Structure formats: C-alpha cells, structure tokens
Amino acid sequence: MWDPNSNMFTALQSHTQFIHGLVQNANSTFQFAFTVVYGLHTIAHRHDLWATLNELEEQMTMPWLLMGDFNAIRDMDDRANGTVVQENEIKDFREFMEDCRMTELPTVGRCYTWTNSHVHSRIDRVIVNAQWIMVMPPMEVQVMDPHFSDHSPLCIEMEVREDSRKKPFKFYNCLPDHPDFGQMNLKKVKVALKGLNRKESVGTTIKVKQMREQLANIQAQMRSTASTIDMFEAEKSIRQKLEKWSMIEESISKHKSRVQWLKLGDSNTAFFFASMKGRASQNQIKILIVDDGSLIKTAAGIEQEIVCFYKRLLGNSASRLPAIDPNVMKQGPVLTRNQQLQLISPFTSDDVFKALQGIDDSKAPSADGFNACFYKKA
C-alpha cells in the first residue's frame, strides 16, 4: 500500500519496461531514487532494459531502490519443476548486478514469487545500490501470498522501529591509547570505560568531517606565499588531530564489523561500515512467520514465539537421566597416569600469560564486553 500523505513520488523517466522517479518523505528532506520494473518476456527484449538501467546508475548520486517483476532469473536455483536453467538466462542480470554494484535485499516468506501451479520461479526482486546500503537501516522484503494472482506481491516497510533495548558494553581497542586509560580504578573500570567510550567514540564521524573542513580551510588560506609560521603550526595541529580521529573512527568501525583480514590505516572505514550494516541485518529478526501463516512483527511477540518454540522443541524435564558406565568406558582407549596428572596439574602465571598473548585482540573471552586487548593493556 502506498500512502501519498507519507511519501510523495515524482516521475522522472518512463520506459517501456520501467518507471523511474524520486520518493520524498513528507516528514523530512530525505529522498531516494525509486524504479518500478516490469521486464519483457524474452532475453533479446530485455537487453534495452539492462542498458538503460546501466545509464541510470552512471548518473546516480543517491540511494536507489529497484523493485518489480524483472521476468528474469539470476541464479541456477531460481526455477523449480521447469526446464533446466541455462547460462544465457542469467548472464545479463548477473552482469548488471556486478557492473552497477547492486545488492538484493533479503526476503522472508515464500521462496518463489511466480507460479503457474506447476513451475515455480523467482523473477520478482528488490535490489539496491551501495548508497542505499550505507544510508538506510537494514530491511527485509516480505514475499506475500499471491491470493488471486500468479505473482506474490513484495512488501517493504520503510518506517523504522526504534530499538529501546539497552546496548551492551563494548571495549574498543583504541581506548588504551587514551592518556586516562592507565589512571582508572580497576574496581570501577567498566563505569569509567563507559564514560570514556561516550567521550571518545560518540560522534567520531562528525569530528573527522569537521577536522577535514578545518584542514581544507586553512590550506586554502596557505595557497599564497605569504603564509605565516602560525598558519603552518595550525595546519600541523589540525593534521595530527585528523589522523588521530581517523584512526579512532576506523578502529571502532573495524571492531563493530568483525572483519579480520584487513589492517588499520588503509582508510577502510566505508568498507567496515558496510560490513557492519551487513552484520546488523543478519543479526536482526524483524518478522516471524508462524505455523498458521500469520506474521509477528513486534519485538515482544517475536521473543515470546522463539521461547515457546524451544520449549516445545526441548520438551519437558526428564525425571531420570542415563549415567556413564565406567566399566564400559575402561574397555576403550584410556589416558595413562602421567597424562591424567598433566590434566589436573595447576597452571602457572606463565601459562596464563602465554594463553592470553595467543588470543586475538578482537576476541572476547567472556560476555562482559572486555576483549583480549583490554587484558593485554591493563
């Protein structure tokens, strides 16, 4: 359902296979590009669709959402009970997705979007560009029941529900570099670190942006040869601050993204942020479809349904549990006396230190939010 009082659509381009325009939210200045697609039925006729969409992407400078019946499949398993999928059927769609760096939004509900009661195909999709992934919150596409149609409607909820749950504490690896880190009382370390987190990690992107603007302004003033020593000192100070906050921003983004194979210092903040958004999308459950086909969308309802599901799965508590028979165990391979003594021997401080040094800085030994970096630096 489209509510014109909430979102206004302005058509910019009409094509035989799509309508393209801008969506403006009535309550804000935010807008995004929106393209409704209805692809023609043959591969040859769809060549013009992909070519024109490629031209649109080259001019795109904002979040872009494409949605509709592409009449094309993208993967080998997008058709069931029909003819075997051929490479030429998926080639053009895949090339468009790769060339334009598009991403398909995850779906919930039915696996296929079209059927003639025998063949099932996935030809209706929602795809977005990189700007959409960066700007918009994680979203899921609901594949609804077709009712009287042979297509299943696709639904996206644009309204974002605020998560009011308390955020767990996280220790960021950039905090040990702060001069106040070594002066903390270990008995109250979590309270102190929460305050340091709020001071150092909140608004880092804004601080980096401000530092870049200040550096650009002072360098613009220094284009002439009449620059003073004070201006050179000011430029040096701003550059040092920019390097500091850029490293902090990248370190926090890397920590949240859980990406381990990239090193800091290569300006990978955008990639870390995109990975973080991807993890957030995977770790969220926004919609549950229960056995009777109804949808649960509230956080409390989803929590209750998951608890009830596992209660049914695990069953009732047992009054008697089978025990291990030591006589049977002795019939198999057993440890020698020396091996048994090694297992129960007390560990030394060096053993603890070596074990700690072998843990990656981003790994957390427990659920309290303190990772191995904290224990190494504390």
C-alpha positions in Angstrom: 0.0 0.0 0.0 1.3 3.5 -0.9 0.4 6.3 1.3 0.8 9.6 -0.6 0.5 11.5 2.6 3.7 9.9 3.9 5.7 9.5 0.7 5.5 11.5 -2.5 6.6 10.1 -5.8 7.8 12.3 -8.7 8.2 10.5 -12.0 11.3 11.5 -13.9 11.5 8.9 -16.7 9.1 6.5 -18.4 10.4 3.5 -20.3 8.6 0.5 -21.9 10.0 -1.7 -19.1 10.2 0.6 -16.0 9.1 3.9 -14.4 11.8 5.9 -12.6 11.5 8.8 -10.2 12.2 10.2 -6.8 10.5 9.4 -3.5 10.3 12.2 -0.9 9.4 11.6 2.7 6.7 14.1 3.8 8.1 14.4 7.3 11.8 15.0 6.3 14.1 16.2 3.5 15.3 12.6 2.8 14.7 11.3 -0.7 15.8 8.3 -2.8 15.6 7.1 -6.4 12.8 4.5 -7.0 12.4 2.4 -10.1 9.5 0.1 -10.7 10.4 -2.6 -13.2 8.3 -4.8 -15.5 10.7 -6.7 -17.8 9.7 -8.1 -21.1 9.5 -11.8 -21.6 12.4 -12.5 -23.9 16.2 -12.2 -23.3 16.6 -10.1 -26.5 13.8 -7.6 -25.5 15.4 -7.2 -22.0 18.8 -6.0 -23.5 17.4 -2.5 -23.7 16.3 -2.7 -20.0 19.7 -3.6 -18.7 21.4 -1.0 -21.0 19.1 1.8 -19.8 19.4 0.9 -16.2 23.2 1.0 -16.6 22.9 4.5 -17.9 20.8 5.5 -14.9 23.4 4.0 -12.5 26.2 6.1 -14.0 24.3 9.2 -13.1 23.1 8.0 -9.7 24.3 10.0 -6.7 21.7 8.9 -4.1 20.2 5.7 -2.6 18.5 3.8 -5.3 15.8 1.1 -4.9 14.6 -1.1 -7.9 11.6 -3.3 -7.4 9.2 -5.3 -9.5 8.9 -8.1 -12.0 12.2 -8.4 -13.9 10.9 -11.5 -15.8 14.5 -12.8 -15.4 16.2 -15.2 -13.1 19.7 -14.6 -11.5 20.7 -17.9 -10.1 20.5 -21.6 -11.1 18.1 -22.4 -8.3 15.6 -19.6 -9.2 13.3 -22.1 -11.0 11.8 -25.3 -9.8 9.9 -28.0 -11.7 10.6 -26.3 -15.1 13.3 -26.5 -17.7 16.9 -26.6 -16.6 18.2 -23.0 -16.2 20.7 -22.1 -19.0 23.7 -19.8 -18.6 22.3 -17.3 -21.1 19.2 -16.8 -19.0 21.1 -15.5 -16.0 24.1 -13.8 -17.8 22.6 -10.3 -18.4 21.0 -10.0 -14.9 24.3 -11.0 -13.2 26.4 -8.6 -15.3 24.0 -5.8 -14.5 24.3 -6.6 -10.7 28.1 -6.8 -10.9 28.7 -3.8 -13.1 26.4 -1.5 -11.1 27.4 -3.0 -7.7 23.8 -3.7 -6.8 22.7 -5.9 -3.9 19.5 -7.9 -3.4 17.7 -7.3 -0.2 17.0 -10.4 1.9 13.5 -11.9 1.8 11.1 -13.6 4.3 8.2 -15.7 3.3 7.8 -17.6 0.1 10.9 -18.8 -1.7 9.4 -18.2 -5.2 7.5 -15.2 -6.5 5.7 -16.6 -9.5 3.9 -19.9 -10.3 1.5 -21.5 -12.8 0.7 -24.2 -10.3 3.5 -26.4 -11.7 6.6 -24.3 -12.4 7.9 -22.0 -9.7 10.2 -19.1 -10.4 11.9 -16.3 -8.6 11.5 -13.4 -11.0 10.3 -10.6 -8.7 13.0 -8.9 -6.7 14.1 -5.8 -4.7 17.6 -4.6 -5.4 19.5 -1.6 -4.1 22.8 0.2 -4.8 25.7 0.8 -2.4 24.5 4.2 -1.3 21.3 2.6 -0.1 23.2 0.0 2.0 25.3 2.8 3.5 22.4 5.2 4.4 19.4 3.1 5.0 18.8 0.8 8.0 18.7 -3.0 7.5 15.5 -4.0 5.7 13.8 -7.2 4.7 11.4 -7.9 1.8 8.3 -9.7 2.7 7.1 -12.1 -0.1 3.4 -12.1 0.5 0.7 -14.7 -0.5 -0.5 -14.3 -4.1 -4.2 -14.7 -3.5 -5.8 -14.4 -6.9 -2.6 -13.6 -8.8 0.1 -15.8 -10.2 2.7 -13.3 -8.7 3.5 -12.9 -5.0 3.5 -9.2 -4.0 6.7 -7.8 -2.4 6.4 -5.6 0.6 8.9 -3.3 2.3 8.2 -1.4 5.5 10.0 2.0 5.3 9.2 3.0 8.8 12.0 2.0 11.2 11.1 0.7 14.7 13.4 2.1 17.4 15.3 -0.5 19.4 14.8 0.6 23.0 16.8 -2.2 24.5 19.9 -1.3 26.5 23.1 -1.6 24.4 25.7 -4.0 25.9 29.1 -2.6 26.9 31.9 -2.9 24.3 35.6 -2.3 24.8 37.1 -0.5 21.8 40.8 -1.3 21.0 41.6 2.4 20.5 40.9 3.2 24.2 44.3 2.1 25.6 45.9 4.9 23.6 44.0 7.5 25.7 46.0 9.1 28.4 43.3 8.5 31.0 43.3 4.7 30.5 46.2 4.0 32.9 44.7 6.1 35.7 41.4 4.1 36.0 40.4 2.3 39.2 40.2 -1.4 38.2 37.3 -2.0 40.7 35.2 0.6 38.8 36.8 0.0 35.4 33.5 -0.7 33.5 31.9 2.5 34.7 35.0 4.5 33.8 35.3 2.9 30.4 31.7 3.6 29.6 32.3 7.3 30.3 35.5 7.1 28.1 33.5 5.3 25.4 30.9 8.1 25.3 33.7 10.7 25.3 35.9 9.2 22.6 33.7 7.0 20.4 30.4 9.0 20.0 30.4 11.4 17.1 33.8 10.3 15.6 32.5 10.6 12.1 31.3 14.2 12.7 34.7 15.0 14.3 36.6 13.7 11.3 34.4 15.7 9.0 34.9 18.8 11.0 38.7 18.3 11.0 38.7 17.7 7.2 36.8 21.0 6.7 39.2 22.9 9.0 42.2 21.5 7.2 40.8 22.4 3.8 40.0 25.9 5.0 43.5 26.6 6.4 45.2 25.0 3.4 43.1 27.3 1.1 44.5 30.3 3.1 48.0 29.0 2.6 47.9 28.9 -1.2 49.8 32.2 -1.3 53.5 32.5 -0.4 52.5 34.9 2.4 51.7 32.1 4.9 52.8 32.8 8.5 54.5 30.4 10.9 51.3 30.4 13.0 49.4 29.1 10.0 51.9 26.3 9.4 51.6 25.3 13.1 47.8 25.4 13.0 47.9 23.2 9.9 50.2 20.7 11.6 48.0 20.6 14.7 44.8 20.0 12.7 46.5 17.3 10.6 47.6 15.5 13.8 44.1 15.7 15.2 42.6 14.5 11.9 45.0 11.5 11.8 44.1 10.7 15.5 40.3 10.8 14.9 40.5 9.0 11.6 42.3 6.1 13.2 39.8 6.0 16.1 36.9 6.0 13.6 38.4 3.2 11.6 39.3 1.2 14.7 35.8 1.4 16.0 34.3 0.5 12.6 36.6 -2.4 12.2 35.7 -3.7 15.8 32.0 -3.5 15.0 32.3 -5.0 11.5 34.3 -8.1 12.8 36.3 -8.0 9.6 39.7 -9.6 10.5 41.6 -9.8 7.2 42.0 -6.0 6.7 44.5 -3.9 8.6 44.0 -0.5 10.1 45.5 2.6 8.4 44.3 1.9 4.8 41.1 4.1 5.1 38.8 1.2 5.0 36.1 2.9 7.1 33.5 2.8 4.4 34.1 -0.9 3.9 34.0 -1.6 7.6 30.8 0.4 7.9 29.1 -1.6 5.1 30.2 -4.8 6.7 28.8 -3.6 10.0 25.5 -2.9 8.3 25.5 -6.3 6.8 26.1 -7.9 10.2 23.4 -5.9 11.7 21.0 -7.0 9.0 21.9 -10.7 9.5 21.6 -10.5 13.3 18.1 -9.0 13.4 14.8 -10.8 13.3 12.1 -8.3 12.3 9.4 -10.7 11.1 8.5 -14.3 12.0 6.0 -16.4 10.1 4.3 -18.9 12.4 2.8 -22.2 11.6 -0.7 -20.8 10.8 0.9 -18.3 8.3 0.4 -15.2 10.4 3.2 -12.7 10.8 4.7 -11.5 14.1 6.4 -8.1 13.8 6.7 -6.8 17.4 9.8 -7.4 19.4 7.8 -8.8 22.4 5.9 -11.2 20.1 9.0 -12.4 18.3 10.7 -13.1 21.7 7.7 -15.0 23.0 7.4 -17.1 19.9 11.1 -18.1 20.0 10.9 -19.0 23.7 7.7 -21.1 23.1 9.3 -22.8 20.0 12.3 -24.0 22.0 10.1 -25.1 24.9 8.2 -27.3 22.5 11.4 -28.5 20.9 13.2 -29.4 24.2 10.1 -30.9 25.8 9.5 -31.5 29.5 12.3 -32.1 32.1 13.3 -35.7 32.5 12.8 -37.4 35.9 15.8 -39.7 35.3 19.0 -39.3 33.1 21.2 -42.1 32.0 24.6 -42.1 33.6 28.0 -43.1 32.2 29.1 -46.6 32.9 32.8 -46.5 34.0 33.2 -50.2 33.2 32.2 -49.6 29.6 34.5 -46.6 29.4 37.5 -48.6 30.5 37.1 -51.0 27.6 38.1 -48.3 25.2 41.2 -46.1 24.9 42.1 -44.5 28.3 44.7 -42.0 29.4 47.9 -43.0 31.1 48.5 -42.0 34.7 51.0 -39.3 33.6 48.5 -37.9 31.1 45.9 -37.8 33.9 48.3 -35.9 36.2 49.1 -33.4 33.4 45.4 -32.6 33.0 44.8 -31.9 36.7 48.2 -30.1 37.3 47.8 -26.5 38.5 48.6 -23.9 35.8 51.2 -21.2 36.3 51.2 -17.5 35.7 53.3 -18.0 32.6 50.7 -20.4 31.3 48.0 -17.8 31.7 50.2 -15.1 30.1 51.1 -17.3 27.1 47.4 -18.2 26.6 46.4 -14.5 26.8 49.0 -13.5 24.3 47.8 -16.2 21.9 44.3 -14.7 21.8 43.5 -12.2 19.0 42.9 -8.6 20.3 39.3 -8.6 19.0 38.3 -11.8 20.6 36.3 -11.7 23.9 36.9 -14.5 26.5 33.5 -13.8 28.1 30.3 -11.9 27.6 31.1 -8.9 29.7 32.4 -6.8 26.8 36.1 -6.9 27.7 38.2 -8.4 24.9 41.7 -9.7 24.9 43.1 -6.3 24.1 41.9 -4.9 27.4 43.6 -7.7 29.4 46.8 -7.3 27.5 46.9 -3.5 28.0 45.5 -3.3 31.6 
